[in-house]
Amino acid sequence: MRVDYDSTANAISIAISDTSHAEKADEVHSRAIVALAGGKPVEVQLLYPDLGISEPLAAVADRYELDPEELHAAARSALAAPDRVVVLEVAVRTPA
C-alpha cells in the first residue's frame, strides 16, 4: 500500500493496489472518494484530513469491506510524513 499526504491540497491518497488507472469513482463520503477498477477499490482519496479521518475511512471500509485499522494506519502514516510517499505493509491478523 502506498500513501501520500499532499499538504498543499490537504488530501491523502491511499493506493490499495498497483493498478495504473481507474474506470470510475465513488463518492462514499463527502470527504472520501474511492477509485474503482473492475468494480474493486484501487485508491482512496481522503479530503481535508485535518477535519478528521475516522468517519470517512469508516464509510469506505464499510462499503468496500476493507480493513478499517489498515486504512487508519495508512492515513496516520501519511500525515506523519507529509509530502512524501510512504509504503506500508500490514500483515493479516493471526488468530490468538
C-alpha positions in Angstrom: 0.0 0.0 0.0 1.3 3.4 -0.9 0.1 6.6 0.8 0.8 10.2 0.3 -0.3 13.3 2.2 -0.3 16.4 -0.1 -0.1 19.2 2.4 -0.9 21.9 -0.2 -4.0 20.1 -1.4 -4.8 18.9 2.2 -5.6 15.4 0.8 -4.4 11.9 1.4 -4.1 9.3 -1.4 -4.1 5.7 -0.3 -3.2 3.4 -3.2 -4.7 0.0 -2.3 -3.3 -1.8 -5.4 -0.7 -1.1 -8.1 -3.2 -0.5 -11.0 -2.3 2.3 -13.3 -5.8 3.6 -13.9 -9.3 3.6 -12.6 -12.5 3.2 -14.5 -14.8 5.2 -12.2 -15.0 6.9 -8.9 -17.5 6.5 -6.0 -18.0 9.3 -3.5 -18.5 7.3 -0.4 -18.5 10.2 2.0 -18.3 14.0 1.4 -14.6 13.7 2.1 -13.8 10.3 0.7 -13.7 9.2 -2.9 -12.9 5.6 -3.9 -11.4 4.9 -7.4 -12.5 1.6 -8.9 -11.1 -0.7 -11.4 -13.1 -3.8 -12.4 -15.5 -2.9 -9.6 -12.9 -3.1 -6.9 -11.3 -0.3 -4.9 -7.8 0.6 -6.1 -7.4 4.0 -4.4 -8.9 6.1 -1.7 -8.8 9.9 -1.7 -9.3 11.4 1.7 -10.0 15.2 1.5 -9.4 17.6 4.4 -7.9 15.0 6.8 -7.4 17.9 9.3 -11.2 17.7 9.8 -10.9 14.0 11.0 -10.2 10.7 9.3 -12.3 8.3 11.3 -15.8 8.9 9.8 -14.8 9.0 6.1 -12.5 6.0 6.4 -15.2 4.0 8.3 -17.6 4.7 5.5 -15.0 3.5 2.9 -14.2 0.4 5.0 -17.9 -0.4 5.4 -18.9 0.0 1.8 -16.0 -2.0 0.3 -15.3 -4.4 3.2 -11.8 -3.1 3.7 -9.9 -3.3 7.0 -10.6 0.0 8.9 -7.5 -0.4 11.0 -5.3 -0.7 7.9 -6.8 2.4 6.4 -6.3 4.3 9.6 -2.7 3.2 9.9 -2.1 4.3 6.3 -3.7 7.7 6.8 -1.8 8.3 10.1 1.5 7.3 8.4 0.9 9.7 5.5 0.1 12.5 8.0 3.3 11.7 9.9 5.4 12.2 6.7 3.8 14.9 4.7 4.6 15.4 1.0 6.4 12.1 0.8 5.3 8.7 -0.4 5.0 6.1 2.4 5.0 2.4 1.6 3.1 0.4 4.2 2.6 -3.3 4.6 0.0 -4.5 7.1 0.1 -8.2 7.8 -3.1 -10.2 8.2 -4.2 -10.6 11.7 -3.3 -14.1 13.0 -5.7 -15.8 15.4 -4.7 -15.9 19.0 
